[in-house]
């Protein structure tokens, strides 16, 4: 494909698929994608490239014990998270730390830092109260009539997204929920709606919902994207 | 995958045998730490177990679907922890030995062939493009962050990323 100097967006699309676009360049490109089908196709082609790049990663082998841990984990019935949704992730890190110490191996400095930083964040959050949080998402022009409700249950800490009125997408695409704070976007769920345009989805939220300043649902290639790349259909801003 | 969606644990075990090295390799490439990479690997296979029904075989190969999920998850982990890595993974040379399929040689032949193809394509890029691409792919760096890391003008970085991606796309498009 020839480099088209007259179309500044073409130059940005590959970087966008890679997740390398700077924050300030994203809104203009996203707005352009809404109205440019050719650009959306180009974006799809670059998504495929990015998806393939992982195959080139240098080979590394996990420890043999990991498989047993996986099978043990899927054998357990689903355990409700403790007070805050963050607890299950916190528990994983505690397990990792315990495993490392029991194995007599030194935790590499990066992992210790990871543990301390994550620990600090989680301790701070658990100090807050765990009430039920509800956020109503409003529809954008891309999906008028859609509604969304994001809710964290006080008892189990489970976060759920309920949507209605969203168009059924072709198999090439799915919806993706974004949890947004300070400009960074974390994926909370990738989902499809049933024939009537509704869905109830368990959300993977690393921290209580009150930790975020905004939420959004966008249309993405099936399986999701590392960052929002498609039309926003539902949103909430603090 | 259909068997996994129906709760067949043996199928999950088979999937793990085939793809755990790929998933771990990508995770390790991003987080540069074994424990964290293993946590990400575990997360990915648990997620597959819980949500196998969202995989559409018409849309993507299993290897690239898993690979995307792994990279996304690993970069997410990196960002949440706010750890700034000292060192970003590099793309291996095309000639470097691929992991043998081990106990499932035939099933892995397609994966090995795909891996060889992508490795060769990336290895054919100029070194400066490969470097910028590695920072973007493994560390999740933006243009500005790459420019800062390499002490280069922003325009130069944008040009290298664009050129690398265009070349890769044309190489990988060839059947």
Interface residues (C-beta under 8 A of the other chain):
Chain A: X1 X3 X11 X14 X15 X17 X18 X19 X20 X21 X22 X23 X25 X45 X46 X48 X49 X50 X51 X52 X53 X54 X55 X56 X57 X58 X59 X60 X61 X62 X63 X66 X67 X69 X70 X71 X73 X74 X75 X92 X93 X96 X99 X100 X107 X108 X110 X111 X113 X114 X117 X118 X171 X172 X174 X184 X186 X187 X190 X191 X192 X206 X221 X222 X223 X224 X225 X226
Chain B: X9 X12 X13 X16 X17 X20 X21 X22 X24 X25 X26 X28 X29 X32 X33 X34 X35 X36 X37 X38 X39 X41 X42 X45 X46 X49 X54 X55 X56 X58 X59 X60 X63 X64 X65 X67 X68 X69 X70 X71 X72 X75 X76 X79 X80 X81 X82 X83 X85 X89 X90 X91 X92 X96 X97 X98 X99 X111 X114 X115 X117 X118 X119 X121 X122 X133 X136 X137 X138 X140 X141 X142 X143 X144 X146 X158 X161 X162 X165 X166 X168 X169 X170 X172
